[in-house]
Structure formats: structure tokens, C-alpha cells
């Protein structure tokens, strides 16, 4: 994700990771909704984050 100029990772600063605990999120900007969605899906895949 550091290579994507329009994506930002937001970490919540929680000390302990637990199952299904949200530790942060990422946002993606795009010229269109579809462009942002496609970039977000590609980043999610690259990070190994699956849909629940």
C-alpha cells in the first residue's frame, strides 16, 4: 500500500490483536467511485484481507 499514492492506512493504536477485532482501516480516493473501488479491492487482495 505504500506504493499507492491515493490510499491511506489508518491504525487505531490498539495494543492487542484479537480475533475479529478491528485494528484499523484503509481509505482510497479515486476520480470515480469505480476507480476507487477497483483500487481498494486490489489493495485488499494484496494485503490478504478477505471479505467476511
C-alpha positions as CSV (number, residue, x, y, z in Angstrom):
1,X,0.0,0.0,0.0
2,X,2.9,2.5,0.4
3,X,3.2,2.4,-3.4
4,X,-0.4,3.6,-3.9
5,X,-0.5,7.5,-3.9
6,X,-4.2,7.7,-3.2
7,X,-4.5,5.2,-0.4
8,X,-4.1,5.9,3.3
9,X,-3.8,3.4,6.2
10,X,-5.4,4.4,9.5
11,X,-4.2,2.4,12.5
12,X,-6.1,2.7,15.8
13,X,-3.2,2.2,18.1
14,X,-4.6,-0.8,19.9
15,X,-2.0,-2.8,21.8
16,X,-3.6,-6.3,21.5
17,X,-4.9,-8.0,18.4
18,X,-7.8,-10.4,18.9
19,X,-9.9,-12.4,16.6
20,X,-12.3,-10.1,14.6
21,X,-11.0,-7.0,16.4
22,X,-10.7,-4.0,14.1
23,X,-7.2,-2.7,14.3
24,X,-7.5,-0.1,11.6
25,X,-8.8,0.6,8.1
26,X,-7.7,2.0,4.8
27,X,-9.3,4.6,2.6
28,X,-8.8,5.0,-1.2
29,X,-9.5,8.1,-3.3
30,X,-10.3,7.9,-6.9
31,X,-11.6,10.1,-9.8
32,X,-14.7,7.9,-9.9
33,X,-16.4,5.5,-7.5
34,X,-15.5,2.5,-9.7
35,X,-11.8,3.6,-9.9
36,X,-11.6,3.9,-6.1
37,X,-13.4,0.6,-5.6
38,X,-11.2,-1.3,-8.0
39,X,-8.1,0.1,-6.3
40,X,-9.4,-0.8,-2.8
41,X,-10.2,-4.4,-3.9
42,X,-6.7,-4.8,-5.4
43,X,-5.2,-3.4,-2.2
44,X,-7.3,-5.7,0.0
45,X,-6.2,-8.7,-2.1
46,X,-2.6,-7.7,-1.9
47,X,-2.9,-7.4,1.9
48,X,-4.6,-10.8,2.1
49,X,-7.7,-9.4,3.7
50,X,-10.8,-11.5,2.8
51,X,-14.4,-10.4,2.8
52,X,-16.5,-11.6,5.7
